[in-house]
Amino acid sequence: MTSAFDKPIDATSDSSLLEAFNEACEQHGISPDGEDGSDLATVLSHAFERGITSKDGLVALVLSLIVE
């Protein structure tokens, strides 16, 4: 089994993580520099490390967690 830890973060994966963060912040009115932005970054980073590496997958995870 290959884990995300076996794959270094490259420019493409780093970009998908950043794009997912920015999109989620924009969609939900979260300040990227605020406490909620920090919490979101932590959740996305953990999800990424656990194997959700596509932007769409990360955004879908956020959408399933945030209830408005």
Contacts in CASP RR format, 6 or more apart in sequence:
PFRMAT RR
TARGET T0000
AUTHOR 0000-0000-0000
METHOD contacts of the structure
MODEL  1
MTSAFDKPIDATSDSSLLEAFNEACEQHGISPDGEDGSDLATVLSHAFER
GITSKDGLVALVLSLIVE
3 51 0 8 1.000
4 48 0 8 1.000
4 49 0 8 1.000
4 50 0 8 1.000
4 51 0 8 1.000
4 53 0 8 1.000
5 49 0 8 1.000
7 13 0 8 1.000
7 53 0 8 1.000
9 17 0 8 1.000
9 48 0 8 1.000
13 48 0 8 1.000
13 53 0 8 1.000
16 53 0 8 1.000
16 54 0 8 1.000
16 55 0 8 1.000
16 58 0 8 1.000
17 44 0 8 1.000
17 45 0 8 1.000
17 48 0 8 1.000
17 53 0 8 1.000
17 55 0 8 1.000
17 58 0 8 1.000
19 55 0 8 1.000
20 44 0 8 1.000
20 55 0 8 1.000
20 57 0 8 1.000
20 58 0 8 1.000
20 59 0 8 1.000
20 62 0 8 1.000
21 32 0 8 1.000
21 37 0 8 1.000
21 40 0 8 1.000
21 41 0 8 1.000
21 44 0 8 1.000
21 58 0 8 1.000
22 32 0 8 1.000
23 55 0 8 1.000
23 59 0 8 1.000
24 30 0 8 1.000
24 40 0 8 1.000
24 44 0 8 1.000
24 58 0 8 1.000
24 59 0 8 1.000
24 62 0 8 1.000
24 63 0 8 1.000
24 66 0 8 1.000
25 31 0 8 1.000
25 32 0 8 1.000
25 37 0 8 1.000
25 40 0 8 1.000
27 59 0 8 1.000
27 63 0 8 1.000
28 62 0 8 1.000
28 66 0 8 1.000
28 68 0 8 1.000
30 36 0 8 1.000
30 37 0 8 1.000
30 40 0 8 1.000
31 37 0 8 1.000
40 62 0 8 1.000
43 61 0 8 1.000
43 62 0 8 1.000
43 65 0 8 1.000
44 58 0 8 1.000
44 61 0 8 1.000
44 62 0 8 1.000
47 58 0 8 1.000
47 61 0 8 1.000
48 58 0 8 1.000
52 58 0 8 1.000
52 61 0 8 1.000
END
